[in-house]
């Protein structure tokens, strides 16, 4: 939502509906959509239209709430920048602008800075009751949360909900501890290193703590329990990967597995005892998608306990179980709540000095690795803590769409939750900031109004920070796209 500055010198009858258009911006927008279709296929077009739809729904929430509260809405536009097409209906102009980076609804009198015709003052946002203002500013993010709930209800009745307690081994990685132990697809791991495990996440946590150790693994196979011994492998941590200086092309990143040194099979622990700083070697690594050789110069290697985390080498197959129509709302509501909770934690952890520094610093590292990434894509575990630009989100959505509509729907579930949570950040210019201002005014008294001019420096700082993060995210998504 954005504040509106509107002055009307005198009243006239409501004009008849009219339309206008901008041919050149419209052709540019259409050309961009066609280009996206040529580059990314039909899936990319579907994802773009889906984004437009969720943005439209967000703003429609604001619009309908404002109209229902008696506020005057003068504009409802999709996009920003040059005007493409619009029409007037009553007191509101509806239309489309050339830059599809969002949407906006203009409500008169959003703050004390807006100049409004005295005859319209009673219909300004600032003159409405606290409940009406709160509902209006929160209607947008709540609409996105409702959309996430609806999409989840469709998914749980048609595709199903993962039963995380019933997962089995789907794939066993080559040259891994799981392969050495004799684990097979279809096995169900029930205990690891003497501790029972139920979910795959519990197994991952247990494996991570046992790098380089031979541990007992209890599995269920064909109705019987077997006890196997698995030599837990090693994946490089960020500290471990930093000890290698790549010479030429290729990369060694966090999450890679060291398989050999100059052709001799070797783990990181063995390599750590074998090499000296300054030496040049050929390291064979597995990045999770391919095995390749990288020429490196040995730097200051971190000790194995800091440089590695455990790696077993299994992928899970989690069965999906559908629910009935009566159970679907409850299941969808519970999952929506879980996603909101996880989203709040993720946003909170991202906006810390250390994580922001790592995110921005990742752009500099990415710039050095552009050639290497083009040679050998790497699924970097740090991608889990990284925000995406609109380009990155579109590419990710298009990749998921190629795997089926279920993945695409769940993608839009998460995007709706993300859009809602970002807009609920309690700082201007976000919807959450408007809600905080309205709440503060209510606590101070019905007639009290915040002087928005005093909050403008903070608002400008917030906007500048998010523009900077968006530019960094765009750069990273162009040169180092997230790998599925």
C-alpha positions in Angstrom: 0.0 0.0 0.0 1.2 3.5 -0.7 0.1 6.8 0.7 -1.8 9.2 -1.6 -1.5 12.9 -2.1 -4.6 14.3 -3.7 -6.1 17.8 -3.9 -9.4 18.6 -5.4 -10.3 22.3 -5.8 -14.0 21.7 -6.5 -16.5 18.9 -7.0 -17.9 17.9 -10.3 -20.2 15.0 -11.3 -18.5 11.7 -11.5 -17.0 11.5 -15.1 -18.2 8.8 -17.5 -15.9 5.8 -17.7 -12.9 6.4 -20.0 -9.9 4.4 -21.1 -6.4 5.3 -22.1 -3.4 3.3 -23.2 0.3 3.5 -23.8 1.2 1.6 -26.9 5.0 1.5 -26.6 5.1 0.3 -23.0 2.4 -2.2 -23.7 4.4 -3.6 -26.6 7.5 -3.8 -24.5 5.7 -5.7 -21.8 4.2 -8.1 -24.3 7.6 -8.6 -25.9 9.1 -9.3 -22.5 6.4 -12.0 -21.8 7.0 -13.6 -25.2 10.8 -13.6 -24.6 10.3 -15.2 -21.2 8.2 -17.9 -23.0 10.9 -18.5 -25.6 13.7 -18.7 -23.0 11.9 -20.5 -20.2 9.0 -22.2 -22.1 5.4 -22.4 -21.1 6.3 -23.1 -17.5 7.9 -19.7 -17.2 4.9 -17.9 -18.6 2.6 -19.8 -16.1 4.9 -18.8 -13.2 4.9 -15.2 -14.3 1.1 -15.1 -14.5 0.9 -16.8 -11.1 3.0 -14.1 -9.6 0.8 -11.4 -11.1 -2.2 -13.3 -9.7 -0.9 -13.4 -6.1 0.1 -9.7 -6.3 -3.3 -8.8 -7.6 -5.0 -10.8 -4.8 -2.8 -9.0 -2.2 -3.9 -5.6 -3.5 -7.5 -6.7 -3.9 -7.5 -7.4 -0.2 -6.5 -3.8 0.6 -8.9 -2.5 -2.0 -12.0 -4.4 -0.9 -11.4 -3.6 2.8 -10.9 0.1 2.1 -14.0 0.3 0.0 -16.1 -1.6 2.6 -14.8 0.8 5.3 -16.0 3.8 3.2 -12.5 5.0 2.3 -11.9 6.7 -1.1 -9.7 4.7 -3.4 -8.4 6.7 -6.4 -6.2 4.1 -8.1 -5.7 0.4 -8.5 -2.8 -0.5 -10.7 -0.7 -3.6 -11.5 2.9 -2.7 -12.0 4.9 0.6 -11.8 6.5 3.0 -14.2 5.2 4.0 -17.6 1.4 3.8 -18.1 0.1 1.1 -20.5 -3.6 0.9 -20.2 -6.3 2.1 -17.8 -10.0 3.0 -17.4 -12.0 5.1 -15.0 -14.9 3.5 -13.1 -16.6 5.7 -10.6 -14.0 7.4 -8.4 -11.2 4.8 -9.1 -8.9 4.4 -12.0 -7.8 0.8 -12.8 -5.0 -0.1 -15.0 -1.6 -1.7 -15.9 1.9 -0.2 -15.9 5.0 -1.4 -17.7 7.2 -2.7 -14.9 5.6 -5.9 -13.4 7.4 -5.5 -10.1 4.3 -5.3 -7.9 1.0 -3.4 -7.6 -0.5 -0.6 -5.6 -3.8 0.8 -4.3 -4.0 4.5 -3.6 -6.2 5.4 -0.6 -6.5 9.1 0.2 -5.2 10.5 3.5 -2.9 7.7 4.5 -0.9 10.1 6.7 -0.8 13.7 7.9 1.3 14.6 4.9 -1.4 13.9 2.4 -3.3 17.0 1.2 -7.0 16.1 0.7 -10.0 18.1 -0.3 -11.9 19.0 2.9 -15.1 17.6 1.5 -13.3 14.1 1.3 -11.6 14.3 4.7 -14.3 12.1 6.3 -13.4 9.3 3.7 -9.6 9.4 4.3 -7.8 6.5 5.9 -6.6 8.6 8.8 -10.1 9.5 9.8 -11.4 6.0 10.1 -11.6 4.0 13.3 -8.7 1.9 14.5 -10.4 -1.5 13.6 -11.1 -0.3 10.0 -7.6 1.0 9.5 -6.1 -2.2 10.9 -8.3 -4.5 8.8 -7.4 -2.4 5.7 -3.6 -2.6 6.0 -3.6 -6.2 7.1 -6.1 -7.4 4.5 -3.3 -7.8 1.8 -1.0 -10.2 3.7 -3.9 -12.0 5.2 -5.2 -12.6 1.6 -1.9 -14.2 0.7 -2.1 -16.4 3.8 -5.6 -17.4 2.8 -4.4 -18.3 -0.7 -1.7 -20.5 0.8 -4.3 -22.2 2.9 -6.5 -22.8 -0.1 -3.7 -24.2 -2.3 -2.6 -26.5 0.6 -6.2 -27.8 0.9 -6.1 -28.6 -2.8 -2.8 -30.3 -2.5 -3.6 -32.5 0.6 -6.8 -33.8 -1.1 -5.3 -34.4 -4.5 -1.6 -35.2 -4.0 -1.3 -35.9 -0.3 0.7 -35.0 2.7 4.2 -36.4 3.3 4.2 -39.0 6.0 7.7 -38.2 7.4 7.5 -41.2 9.8 7.3 -43.7 7.0 10.2 -42.7 4.8 12.4 -45.3 3.2 15.8 -45.2 1.3 15.2 -44.2 -2.3 18.7 -43.9 -3.7 22.2 -44.8 -2.4 25.1 -42.5 -3.6 28.1 -44.0 -5.3 31.3 -44.2 -3.3 29.4 -43.4 0.0 29.2 -44.9 3.4 25.7 -46.1 2.7 27.0 -48.1 -0.3 29.9 -49.5 1.7 27.5 -50.6 4.4 25.3 -52.4 1.9 22.2 -50.1 2.3 19.6 -50.7 -0.4 16.6 -48.8 -1.9 13.6 -49.8 0.1 15.5 -50.0 3.4 14.0 -48.3 6.4 16.6 -46.9 8.8 15.3 -47.2 12.4 18.5 -46.6 14.4 21.9 -44.9 13.8 24.9 -44.9 16.1 22.9 -46.5 18.8 20.1 -43.9 18.8 16.7 -44.5 17.3 15.7 -42.3 14.4 12.2 -41.7 13.1 12.3 -38.9 10.5 14.9 -38.3 7.9 15.7 -35.0 9.5 16.7 -36.9 12.7 19.0 -39.1 10.6 20.6 -36.1 9.0 21.4 -34.6 12.4 22.8 -37.8 13.7 25.0 -38.4 10.6 26.3 -34.8 10.7 27.8 -35.5 14.2 29.7 -38.7 13.1 31.9 -37.6 10.2 34.8 -40.1 9.7 33.4 -42.7 12.2 32.2 -46.2 11.6 28.8 -46.5 13.2 26.1 -49.3 13.5 23.0 -48.8 11.4 19.8 -50.8 12.1 17.5 -51.2 9.1 14.3 -52.9 8.4 14.4 -54.9 5.2 11.7 -57.4 4.0 10.2 -57.5 7.4 13.4 -58.2 9.3 15.9 -56.0 11.1 19.5 -56.0 10.1 22.5 -54.3 11.8 25.0 -52.9 9.3 28.2 -51.0 9.8 28.5 -47.7 7.9 31.7 -45.7 7.5 30.3 -42.2 7.7 31.7 -40.0 5.0 32.6 -36.4 5.0 31.2 -33.3 3.3 33.2 -30.1 3.4 32.0 -27.3 5.6 32.6 -23.6 4.5 35.8 -23.7 6.6 36.9 -26.9 4.9 36.3 -25.6 1.4 38.1 -22.3 2.1 41.4 -24.2 2.5 41.6 -25.0 -1.2 42.6 -22.4 -3.8 41.2 -23.4 -7.2 43.7 -23.2 -10.0 42.0 -22.7 -13.4 38.4 -23.9 -13.7 36.2 -25.8 -11.3 35.1 -25.1 -7.8 35.3 -26.6 -4.3 32.4 -25.5 -2.2 30.7 -26.3 1.1 28.8 -29.5 0.6 31.3 -31.1 -1.7 32.9 -34.5 -0.9 36.6 -35.1 -1.3 37.0 -38.5 -3.0 40.7 -38.7 -4.2 44.0 -36.9 -4.2 46.0 -37.1 -7.5 43.9 -40.2 -8.4 44.4 -42.0 -5.1 41.2 -42.6 -3.2 41.4 -40.4 -0.1 39.1 -38.7 2.5 39.6 -35.2 3.8 41.0 -36.6 7.0 43.7 -38.5 5.1 44.3 -35.6 2.8 44.8 -33.3 5.8 47.6 -35.5 7.0 49.2 -36.0 3.6 49.5 -32.5 2.0 51.5 -29.4 2.8 50.5 -25.8 2.4 51.5 -24.3 -0.9 51.5 -27.6 -2.8 49.4 -28.1 -6.0 47.3 -31.2 -6.4 44.3 -32.6 -8.4 41.3 -33.2 -6.1 38.4 -35.4 -7.1 35.2 -34.1 -5.6 31.5 -35.0 -5.7 29.2 -32.0 -5.6 26.0 -34.0 -5.4 25.3 -33.8 -9.1 28.5 -34.9 -10.7 32.0 -36.2 -9.9 34.9 -34.1 -11.3 38.5 -33.2 -10.9 39.7 -29.8 -9.7 43.3 -28.5 -9.6 44.0 -26.7 -6.4 46.8 -25.1 -4.4 46.7 -26.1 -0.8 46.0 -23.2 1.6 45.6 -23.2 5.4 43.5 -26.3 5.9 41.1 -26.4 8.8 41.3 -29.5 11.1 38.9 -32.3 10.1 36.5 -31.7 13.1 36.0 -28.1 11.8 36.3 -28.8 8.1 33.8 -31.6 7.7 30.3 -32.7 8.5 29.0 -36.3 8.3 27.7 -37.7 5.0 25.9 -41.1 4.7 24.8 -41.0 1.1 21.0 -41.8 1.0 18.1 -40.0 -0.5 14.7 -40.5 1.1 11.4 -41.5 -0.5 8.6 -40.1 1.7 5.2 -41.5 0.8 2.3 -39.1 0.3 -1.0 -39.8 2.0 -4.2 -37.9 0.9 -6.8 -36.8 3.3 -10.6 -36.5 2.9 -12.5 -33.2 2.3 -13.5 -33.0 5.9 -9.9 -33.4 7.2 -8.4 -31.1 4.5 -9.1 -27.7 6.2 -7.5 -28.9 9.4 -4.5 -30.3 7.7 -4.1 -27.2 5.5 -4.4 -24.9 8.5 -1.8 -26.9 10.5 0.6 -26.8 7.6 0.0 -23.1 7.0 0.8 -22.4 10.6 4.0 -24.4 10.4 5.1 -22.6 7.3 4.4 -19.2 9.0 6.4 -20.2 12.0 9.3 -21.4 9.9 9.1 -18.3 7.8 9.3 -16.0 10.8 12.3 -17.9 12.1 14.0 -17.8 8.7 13.4 -14.1 8.3 14.6 -13.4 11.8 17.8 -15.3 11.3 18.4 -13.7 7.9 18.2 -10.2 9.2 21.2 -10.5 11.5 24.6 -8.8 10.9 26.4 -12.1 10.4 23.9 -13.6 7.9 23.5 -10.3 6.0 27.3 -10.1 5.8 27.5 -13.7 4.5 24.8 -13.0 1.9 26.4 -9.8 0.6 29.9 -11.4 0.8 28.5 -14.4 -1.3 28.1 -12.0 -4.2 31.8 -11.2 -4.2 32.6 -15.0 -4.0 30.1 -15.6 -6.8 31.8 -13.1 -9.0 35.1 -15.0 -8.6 33.5 -18.3 -9.4 31.4 -17.4 -12.5 33.5 -19.4 -14.8 33.7 -22.3 -12.4 30.0 -22.4 -11.9 29.4 -22.5 -15.6 31.8 -25.5 -15.8 30.3 -27.5 -12.9 27.0 -26.5 -11.2 27.1 -27.1 -7.5 24.2 -27.5 -5.1 25.4 -25.3 -2.3 23.9 -25.9 1.1 24.2 -22.2 1.9 21.4 -21.6 -0.7 19.0 -22.6 2.0 19.8 -19.3 3.9 19.6 -17.1 0.8 16.9 -14.9 -0.5 16.0 -14.9 -4.1 15.3 -12.0 -6.5 12.2 -12.1 -8.8 14.5 -13.6 -11.4 15.6 -16.4 -9.1 12.1 -17.1 -8.0 10.8 -17.3 -11.5 13.6 -19.7 -12.6 13.0 -21.8 -9.5 9.2 -21.9 -10.1 9.7 -22.8 -13.8 12.0 -25.7 -12.8 9.4 -27.0 -10.4 6.6 -26.5 -12.9 8.4 -28.9 -15.3 8.2 -31.6 -12.6 4.5 -31.3 -12.3 1.7 -29.0 -11.2 1.9 -30.2 -7.6 5.4 -28.8 -7.1 4.3 -25.6 -8.7 1.3 -25.3 -6.4 3.5 -25.8 -3.3 5.9 -23.3 -4.7 3.1 -20.7 -4.8 2.1 -21.7 -1.3 5.6 -20.8 0.0 5.7 -17.6 -2.1 2.3 -16.5 -0.7 3.6 -17.1 2.9 6.8 -15.2 2.1 5.0 -12.2 0.6 2.7 -12.1 3.6 5.5 -12.2 6.1 7.6 -9.6 4.4 4.6 -7.2 4.3 4.0 -7.8 8.0 7.5 -6.5 8.9 6.6 -3.8 11.5 8.4 -1.0 9.7 7.2 1.5 7.2 6.6 1.3 4.3 5.3 -2.3 4.8 1.8 -3.1 5.8 3.0 -4.1 9.2 4.5 -0.7 9.7 1.1 0.9 9.0 -0.4 -1.4 11.5 2.1 -0.4 14.2 1.4 3.3 13.5 -2.3 2.8 13.7 -1.9 0.8 17.0 0.3 3.5 18.5 -2.2 6.2 17.6 -5.0 4.2 19.2 -3.0 3.8 22.4 -2.3 7.5 22.5 -6.0 8.4 22.0 -8.6 8.6 19.3 -7.6 12.1 18.1 -3.8 11.5 18.1 -2.1 11.2 14.7 1.6 10.3 14.2 3.7 12.9 12.4 5.0 10.7 9.5 7.7 13.2 8.8 9.5 12.0 11.9 9.5 8.5 10.6 10.7 9.2 7.1 14.4 8.8 7.8 13.7 5.2 9.1 11.4 4.6 6.1 14.1 5.7 3.7 16.7 3.5 5.4 14.4 0.4 5.2 13.6 1.1 1.5 17.3 1.6 0.7 18.3 -1.7 2.5 15.7 -3.7 0.7 16.7 -2.2 -2.7 20.3 -3.0 -2.0 19.4 -6.6 -1.0 17.3 -7.0 -4.1 20.2 -5.9 -6.3 22.6 -8.3 -4.6 20.0 -11.1 -4.9 19.5 -10.4 -8.6 23.3 -10.4 -9.2 23.7 -13.8 -7.4 20.7 -15.3 -9.2 22.1 -14.3 -12.6 25.6 -15.6 -12.1 25.1 -18.3 -9.5 21.5 -19.6 -9.7 20.2 -21.9 -7.0 20.4 -25.5 -7.9 17.5 -27.8 -7.1 
